[in-house]
Amino acid sequence: MAEHSEEIRQFIREHSSLFWYIKEEAKERISLEFLVETILNYGTLADVKRLFELVGLENTADIFSRQTNRTRCNYFPQVKNFFTLYFNRHVQRNINTISN
């Protein structure tokens, strides 16, 4: 796994309580996918905006899309619906891209 930037590590530390079940020394090594899922499900509007700044709107949308297209999806139904609509409106997609 790629090393997170200092800004992302700081963001994880600031939201440490959302990862209460992960050992302290392992929190800064969580995957970007897990960070996106947790913040979109449990974060505040300010947290989501900061996540977009750190990870990028398109990268967050790509991660979200991969996660929600799997058989098992860990997003709350309301969260999945909201961010599906949000990303469809605000993220430009290449129409020639093949998606599963």
Secondary structure as GFF3:
##gff-version 3
##sequence-region A 1 100
A	DSSP	alpha_helix	6	14	.	.	.	ID=ss1
A	DSSP	three_ten_helix	16	19	.	.	.	ID=ss2
A	DSSP	alpha_helix	24	27	.	.	.	ID=ss3
A	DSSP	alpha_helix	32	42	.	.	.	ID=ss4
A	DSSP	alpha_helix	45	55	.	.	.	ID=ss5
A	DSSP	alpha_helix	57	68	.	.	.	ID=ss6
A	DSSP	alpha_helix	77	90	.	.	.	ID=ss7
###
